[in-house]
Amino acid sequence: MNIERVFIGLTKLNRGSTPYGLAPHKPILLLTLLDLLDRGYGADNRFYIDDIFVSTFHENWEILASAGFVEDFTLPFYHLQNDKVDSTSFWFLKTFPGFQLTKHIRSIQTLSELVEYAFFFEPVFQILTVKESREELRKILVKHYFPGSTDHYFRSNREQGKYLKEVQQYVLNEVPKVMRLQVAEEEVVYVRNCTFKKVVPKIYQSTCAITGMNVSTISGRSLIDACHIVPFSRTQDDRVSNGIALCPNLHRAFDSGLVAIDQDYRVMVSDQVIEDLCHPYGLAKLKGRKIILPSEKHLWPSQENLERHRGMFLG
């Protein structure tokens, strides 16, 4: 596939008309994909919906989108399938086995549960693997779609992962500011929750805080859950002070109020639990045990949150 024709085709994206002008979502997604390739992400032509992808889209949106437009990652991610280069589609979505995607889904969480990854038409991807081609295409896209923002874009502080770093600092209780959310900011919620799920097991060294079970794979994936102490739906709090690392069965027991943690960080077990007391993995054997805590105190579960959780405890 001819590189010049590919570049020309990518300047002819179908974009919706709005009172604020033509929608910027698709070109911003393309620029995001170029950024990801620059960072070594998607080198196998597989682009997964995750915090890195979504936060990079957000960073570009903040620089390029004009006032009035509503940020929406899901819209271009789905509708880019309908655009073509030389009459050939160049963007495809691979769903998980047993699922089909036949319409635009606005929930990024639902979309990530249906789509395993997205990928480029291979001849287009081969062009984009060349750094010089990406740099040339980036200039073409910005000049064509955002002519009034060209200087601003290239002069902006486009530090790699700047937004994601800010989210990580927030989740780790390393910054005093509160990242408040509005109902419409689902993408921000998604990035924060992804970060929470990665960070909490890490600070507990992939170890269940109650049982001491340590489980991870050779690839580095932890099989220990990041558990919210007070449900996120109640507080929108996804900092580590509202988190604890638990193995799946303890996670379920904790959420059900069958297990709690007292003022001294010791395990409480509900007297409503019915189990074989001789079983080596029974909950009763955990009663009174001091939980494992992160090495740094600002990463510990807060007693305020643990107290709120004890209000749900079935003692």
HELIX and SHEET records of a PDB file:
HELIX    1   1 ILE A    3  GLY A    9  1                                   7    
HELIX    2   2 HIS A   25  ASP A   38  1                                  14    
HELIX    3   3 ASP A   51  LEU A   64  1                                  14    
HELIX    4   4 THR A   74  HIS A   79  1                                   6    
HELIX    5   5 LEU A   80  ASN A   82  5                                   3    
HELIX    6   6 ILE A  108  LEU A  114  1                                   7    
HELIX    7   7 GLU A  122  LEU A  128  1                                   7    
HELIX    8   8 LYS A  131  TYR A  145  1                                  15    
HELIX    9   9 PRO A  147  SER A  149  5                                   3    
HELIX   10  10 THR A  150  ARG A  155  1                                   6    
HELIX   11  11 LYS A  162  VAL A  171  1                                  10    
HELIX   12  12 GLU A  186  ILE A  203  1                                  18    
HELIX   13  13 PHE A  232  THR A  235  1                                   4    
HELIX   14  14 VAL A  240  ASN A  242  5                                   3    
HELIX   15  15 PRO A  248  ASP A  255  1                                   8    
HELIX   16  16 LEU A  283  LEU A  286  5                                   4    
HELIX   17  17 LYS A  297  LEU A  299  5                                   3    
HELIX   18  18 GLN A  303  ARG A  310  1                                   8    
SHEET    1   A 2 SER A  17  THR A  18  0                                        
SHEET    2   A 2 GLY A  21  LEU A  22 -1                                        
SHEET    1   B 2 LYS A  84  VAL A  85  0                                        
SHEET    2   B 2 THR A  88  SER A  89 -1                                        
SHEET    1   C 2 TRP A  91  THR A  95  0                                        
SHEET    2   C 2 VAL A 115  PHE A 120 -1                                        
SHEET    1   D 2 ASP A 225  HIS A 228  0                                        
SHEET    2   D 2 GLY A 243  LEU A 246 -1                                        
SHEET    1   E 2 VAL A 259  ILE A 261  0                                        
SHEET    2   E 2 VAL A 267  VAL A 269 -1                                        
END                                                                             
